């Protein structure tokens, strides 16, 4: 869990794994969160262990609550941590719980999450060619891998081209594991024209996700809450036809119901999607 960016950003609750907490205790903790805050958005990566995901669904089932959103995202651990912090920032804005929860899928497209690896032999989250697998056995090899928003993989070297990065200004968060981070700091950051570089600890699940502990994980992201707010506010809001929660996108984050057919939707004007300019200015 990343520290808050300012004094206004709230903290988040860490939901324990099944082996660390009984179901009865987990249900009690979730009930307390609902009593204190009204709604709970549980964000978790697609690579979570099956028993942990089943635990989340069991808690919601036992409580029979429609105020718990289970949001699965296709991001590596550091990217998930960044997304969680962004939702924490938005939670104090004038958005409804449904909009904040469904904003996770939108904001995930603006997080460039990857890692510098010494081997891709055990990497199964990103497509890896047989040639790259063979090269990973060569001593001293390094690979730059981008998991999202679009998967990429390059072998780091003098002739290698850069990873395709964001076309808008970002901050780069770097988590150094059992590997030097010179390439990320000296090559990637300038190529992506990041405004600032921040360091943090490697998430506990990163070695399992990337298939190796010899890594440097990184995530370029939008740090400014005003830009995040404008990005979310610029998208048309709809009302879930099943649970009546407000949402953006094509699916309700609380009940998973898809957006109703066009003829059944509210006829409200859309302001369109925010365009983030490469020069660093933000706005329609």
C-alpha positions in Angstrom: 0.0 0.0 0.0 1.5 3.3 -1.1 1.7 6.3 1.2 -0.7 9.1 0.6 0.4 11.9 -1.7 -1.0 14.6 0.7 -2.8 15.0 4.0 -6.2 14.7 2.3 -5.7 11.3 0.7 -7.3 8.7 2.9 -5.6 5.4 3.8 -7.0 2.0 2.7 -7.8 -1.3 4.4 -5.7 -4.3 3.6 -7.8 -7.4 3.2 -6.0 -10.4 4.6 -5.3 -13.7 2.8 -7.4 -16.8 3.9 -4.5 -18.4 5.8 -3.9 -15.2 7.8 -7.5 -14.7 9.0 -10.6 -16.9 9.6 -13.7 -16.3 7.5 -15.6 -15.2 10.6 -13.0 -12.5 11.4 -12.9 -11.4 7.7 -16.6 -11.0 7.6 -16.6 -9.0 10.8 -13.9 -6.7 9.5 -15.8 -6.1 6.3 -19.0 -5.4 8.2 -17.2 -2.8 10.2 -15.8 -1.1 7.1 -19.4 -1.0 5.7 -20.7 0.5 8.9 -17.9 3.1 9.0 -17.8 4.1 5.3 -21.1 3.0 3.7 -19.4 1.3 0.7 -16.3 -0.8 0.1 -14.4 -1.1 -3.2 -12.1 -4.1 -3.1 -9.5 -3.8 -5.8 -7.3 -6.8 -6.6 -5.0 -8.0 -9.4 -6.0 -10.8 -11.8 -3.0 -12.7 -10.6 -4.4 -13.1 -7.1 -4.4 -16.7 -5.8 -7.8 -18.4 -6.5 -8.4 -19.1 -2.8 -8.0 -15.4 -2.0 -10.5 -14.4 -4.7 -12.9 -17.0 -3.4 -12.6 -15.5 0.0 -13.6 -12.1 -1.3 -16.7 -13.5 -3.0 -17.6 -15.5 0.2 -17.5 -12.4 2.3 -19.8 -10.5 0.0 -22.1 -13.6 -0.1 -22.3 -14.0 3.6 -23.0 -10.3 4.2 -25.6 -10.3 1.3 -24.4 -6.8 0.7 -24.9 -4.8 -2.5 -22.5 -2.2 -1.2 -19.3 -4.2 -1.9 -17.6 -3.8 -5.3 -15.1 -6.5 -6.2 -12.9 -5.0 -9.0 -10.3 -7.2 -10.7 -7.7 -5.4 -12.8 -5.1 -6.6 -15.3 -2.0 -4.8 -13.8 1.1 -6.0 -12.1 1.5 -5.4 -8.3 3.0 -1.9 -8.4 0.5 -0.8 -11.0 -2.3 -2.0 -8.7 -0.8 -0.1 -5.8 -0.8 3.1 -8.0 -4.4 2.5 -9.0 -5.5 2.0 -5.4 -3.9 5.3 -4.4 -5.6 7.1 -7.3 -9.0 5.8 -6.2 -8.2 6.9 -2.7 -7.6 10.4 -4.1 -10.9 10.3 -6.0 -12.8 9.0 -3.0 -12.8 12.4 -1.4 -14.2 14.1 -4.5 -17.9 14.6 -5.3 -18.1 11.2 -7.2 -20.6 8.5 -6.2 -19.2 5.1 -5.0 -20.3 3.6 -8.3 -18.3 6.1 -10.4 -15.2 5.7 -8.2 -15.4 1.9 -8.5 -15.9 1.9 -12.3 -13.2 4.5 -12.7 -10.7 1.8 -12.0 -11.0 0.3 -15.5 -10.6 3.7 -17.1 -7.6 4.8 -15.0 -5.8 1.5 -15.6 -5.3 2.5 -19.2 -3.3 5.5 -18.1 -0.8 3.5 -16.0 2.3 2.2 -17.8 3.4 -0.6 -15.6 6.4 -2.8 -16.3 9.7 -4.2 -15.0 13.3 -4.7 -15.8 14.0 -8.4 -15.6 17.2 -10.6 -15.8 15.1 -13.5 -17.0 11.8 -14.1 -18.7 12.0 -17.9 -18.4 9.1 -18.0 -15.9 7.2 -15.0 -17.1 3.7 -16.0 -18.1 1.8 -12.7 -17.6 3.1 -11.1 -20.8 3.6 -12.9 -24.2 7.2 -14.0 -24.6 8.7 -15.4 -27.8 10.8 -18.6 -27.9 13.7 -16.4 -29.0 13.4 -14.2 -25.9 13.2 -17.3 -23.7 16.4 -18.6 -25.2 18.2 -15.2 -24.7 17.1 -15.2 -21.1 19.6 -18.0 -20.4 22.5 -15.9 -21.6 24.4 -14.5 -18.6 24.0 -10.8 -18.1 20.8 -10.5 -20.2 18.2 -7.9 -19.3 14.7 -7.5 -20.5 12.4 -4.5 -20.3 8.8 -5.6 -20.1 5.6 -3.6 -20.2 2.5 -5.3 -18.9 0.0 -2.5 -19.6 -1.7 -0.7 -21.1 -0.3 -2.7 -24.1 2.2 -5.6 -23.6 5.8 -5.0 -24.9 9.1 -6.8 -24.4 12.6 -5.7 -25.5 16.1 -7.0 -24.8 18.0 -4.2 -23.2 21.1 -3.3 -25.1 22.8 -0.5 -27.3 20.7 -1.4 -30.3 17.4 -1.8 -28.6 14.6 0.7 -29.1 12.8 2.2 -26.2 9.5 0.9 -24.8 6.6 2.8 -26.1 5.6 5.1 -23.3 2.9 7.6 -22.4 2.2 10.6 -24.6 1.3 12.7 -21.6 3.4 13.9 -18.6 3.7 11.4 -15.7 5.6 10.6 -12.6 7.6 7.4 -12.5 7.4 5.1 -9.4 10.3 2.7 -9.2 10.6 -0.3 -6.9 14.1 -1.9 -6.9 14.3 -5.6 -6.1 17.4 -7.7 -6.4 18.7 -5.8 -9.5 20.3 -2.4 -10.2 18.0 0.2 -11.5 20.4 2.3 -13.6 18.6 1.5 -16.9 15.2 2.6 -15.5 16.6 5.8 -14.0 19.0 6.8 -16.8 17.3 5.5 -20.0 13.6 4.8 -19.5 12.8 8.0 -17.4 14.4 10.4 -20.0 12.8 8.5 -22.9 9.4 8.8 -21.3 10.0 12.5 -20.3 8.7 11.9 -16.8 8.4 14.9 -14.5 9.7 13.2 -11.4 11.0 9.8 -10.2 10.0 8.3 -6.9 11.2 5.2 -5.2 9.3 2.7 -3.1 9.6 -0.9 -1.8 8.9 -3.9 -4.0 5.4 -5.2 -3.5 5.5 -8.6 -1.8 3.7 -10.4 -4.7 6.0 -8.9 -7.4 8.5 -11.8 -7.6 5.6 -14.3 -8.1 3.9 -12.1 -10.7 7.0 -11.5 -12.7 8.5 -14.9 -12.3 11.8 -13.7 -10.7 13.1 -11.7 -7.7 15.8 -10.1 -9.9 13.7 -7.2 -11.1 13.1 -3.5 -11.0 9.4 -2.7 -11.2 8.2 0.6 -12.5 4.9 2.4 -13.1 4.4 5.7 -14.9 1.2 7.4 -13.8 -0.8 10.6 -13.6 0.0 12.1 -10.2 -2.3 15.2 -10.2 -5.7 14.7 -8.6 -7.1 17.6 -10.7 -6.2 15.7 -13.9 -7.6 12.5 -12.5 -10.8 14.3 -11.5 -11.2 15.9 -15.0 -10.5 12.5 -16.7 -13.3 10.7 -14.8 -15.7 13.7 -14.9 -15.4 13.9 -18.7 -17.0 10.5 -19.2 -20.7 10.0 -19.6 -22.3 8.7 -16.4 -25.1 6.0 -16.6 -27.4 4.4 -14.1 -27.1 0.6 -13.7 -30.4 -1.0 -14.8 -30.0 -3.7 -12.2 -28.8 -2.2 -8.9 -29.3 1.5 -9.8 -25.7 2.4 -9.0 -24.1 5.2 -11.0 -21.3 4.1 -13.3 -19.0 5.0 -16.2 -18.0 2.6 -18.8 -19.9 -0.5 -19.9 -20.3 -2.5 -16.7 -21.4 -1.9 -13.1 -18.6 -2.4 -10.6 -20.9 -3.4 -7.8 -23.2 -6.0 -9.4 -21.3 -6.7 -12.7 -24.4 -6.1 -14.8 -23.5 -4.8 -18.3 -24.7 -1.4 -19.4 -28.3 -1.5 -20.7 -29.1 -1.3 -24.4 -29.0 2.2 -25.8 -32.8 2.4 -26.0 -33.1 1.8 -22.2 -30.4 4.4 -21.1 -30.9 7.8 -19.7 -30.7 10.5 -22.4 -28.1 12.8 -21.0 -25.4 14.7 -22.8 -21.8 13.4 -22.8 -18.8 15.7 -22.4 -16.5 13.2 -24.1 -13.3 11.8 -22.9 -10.5 14.0 -21.7 -7.5 14.5 -24.1 -4.2 14.5 -22.3 -1.7 16.6 -24.3 1.9 15.7 -24.6 3.1 19.1 -23.6 1.9 18.5 -20.0 -1.3 20.6 -20.2 -4.5 18.8 -19.4 -8.0 19.7 -20.5 -10.5 19.2 -23.2 
